[in-house]
Amino acid sequence: MGKAVPRNIKQRANLLIEKFPDETSDDFEKNKEFINSMELPFSKKTRNLMAGFITRQKKSKE
């Protein structure tokens, strides 16, 4: 199985990358803390998927 991420998670994560390029990084823990600090109504699984997707996107751009 690959790294399948649902479309809605990708859309939300890409929005965060566009709006907050300086706050997102290639570190999973920092991304997770950033999403937690925004106090958005996401479940733990959703937050982790978004943080992981943001991490992979940032690493691939470098």
N, C-alpha and C positions, 0 to 999 in steps of 0.2 A: 504494500500500500504506500502511496505517495503522500505528499503533504497537501492533501485536499483541504482547502479552506472555502467555506461557503461565500457566495457572492456578496451577501450583505455585510459580512465581516470585512471583506476586502474593500468595499466601498467606504465603510466607516473609517477603516484604518488609513486609506488613501486621503480621506478628508483631513484627518489629524496630521498626516505628513505634510499636506499642502498648507494648512493653517498654522502649524507649529513646527517648522523645519528645525529650529534650534533646540527645542525641547525633546525631540525624538532622536534616538541614537542607535548604534548597532549593539547595544547592551540590553539584553532581555529584561533584567531586573530594573534598570532605569526606566525602560518603557512601561513596565508594569506599574511602577510607582507613579509615573506620570499620569497614566490612565486612572489609577486609583485617586489621585489628587484632584482630578476633574469632577469627582463625585457624580459620575453619570450612572444611570440605573442599569448597569450591565451585570450579568451573573459572573461568577468567578471563571467559568469556562470561557465565556465570551471575552472577558478581559485578557485571559491568557492567550487565546487565539489571536486577538488583535495585537498584543505585544509581540508575539512570535512572528506574525506577518510583517509588522513594522521593522523588526530586527532583520528579517531576511531581505526586505526591500532596501534597507539602508546599507547592508553588507554588499548587495549586488551592485549598487550604484558606485561604490568605492573602487 
